Amino acid sequence: LCRWLPDGNMAKGNIAKGNIEYLGRIDTQVKIRGFRIELGEVENALLSHPSVREAVVDARGEETDKQLVVWLVGADDVVGATSGSPLRDELRTHLRASLPDWMVPARFVFVDALPLTPSGKIDRRALPAPGQEDLIKKEYVAPRGSAEGIIAGIWAELLGMEQVGVLDNFFDLGGHSLLIVQAHSRLQEHFTQASTITELFQYPTVRALAKFLKRQDGDGGDPSEAFREAVENQVARRRAALGRGLISR
């Protein structure tokens, strides 16, 4: 049994018997796509990295499309915004070592200082809005072949981006479980050996997913082309059988 306490803390257990488990403060918990996240736990994991001096985590976006965002002040020997991309990669790897994927922020915003209220607390309303540059993005590598092109195009449309490279990670770009379901549906329109939703989590880059689909196809060719060839061969065999009178119309 969970209870909200008058001081803003939340606990569960049998209060009468004194068996109480502290769950954190209500105002530092958010729910994103069904997962309840303790923001302080994410912040503490970030602060354990030597390149981070201060960190605040919050949820931003519409109710059905919320994302975790972290605002960071780098350590004295770290130049925040200018060292952005490599440090973002490093921090994500650091977080994934101790946190589940849904607790790893989608966007990392580097700031010189965190805004404060007159009482000295973090002013979350004054935190700058994250931009596209705050996403973790690899150096752009263009798709090669129709399989990579189709996958990259689907991802770019779903994520609202101009382009997606073959090395970009779907989840690092802001993808989440709801979008992965849409991606799966779109992929089924183009590939006969469409992957399962679980496999989309296992192969989160365009290149990795394209290679997987080609292996599923069996001959390493493009899945869409293989499907067309299979249909054409089946039609040709049927016509030949009709011509020899082996089957009736």
Steps between C-alpha positions, in 0.01 A plus 500: 500500500645836395427816695575864432619662821422861600861611449498395134676167548357167384532166681351153485447223755310438822526830686327356810776240537774745415595310184547795265704531182590852390431552128610859453324831454183532295620811322811322368317207344369492145322238295611451140335240276384300801831505688524692826839671524666650806681804361738514794627151420594607148662819630707307755621261231610797288674670792710188554676574170817711544411733210171611659488767770125568506202327340124536500263262322139566400235378255408718204252465214136407451340242728515228233850591384694596812877472509755517777729801468811572706661841548868475589775722632835344420790468739757780501719322244209431262386750237130415497330582173813482287581147615138396462472196276787281631406578860133422433599157369721443803228603743239278339735203525565591864126513578419176320744320728270559799158606368239341271467649152178689579683697771774622265425857377433551131649851498806647670514879535829655611473834681747729674282513812163369617231768558403555862194640675539786756505232772795325336315197359522381139254698288375223270271738310799711400699210355565556126296296253702220339571519128593251228867561578445353847420158358776242488579467133785323324690646207263477204557202272257483208296183434622262230252277324123499515476316834701762689322777309154373592586457868671839525203668329249342739704600803550857380126545444400352837765697689429826316855531368636608163728199470618198694837338444563127499700518826241702695330323789118519486471550875785750523305713249197508727327179395292313755272199533196667340701613198664159465153346460428748219839425343423127510169556322665713230781249447247223439376695197843474336667181619368146468730382780397780735663493841312464825473792740750328730751482215460872435625554855790261432605675177451872573711642213402514132803299393457229765129457421560491123767231541270298723216516248734391222615202707136411559446509125765232463701613198618836633302692239251775551181358662262698277678386183511142625125507553436626147730234357322228697160610368629522142654152526176359639301654213751369245480147642121511492497617138741223404284240674190633323681479168591136562145421612618392845242713678160630396388858491 
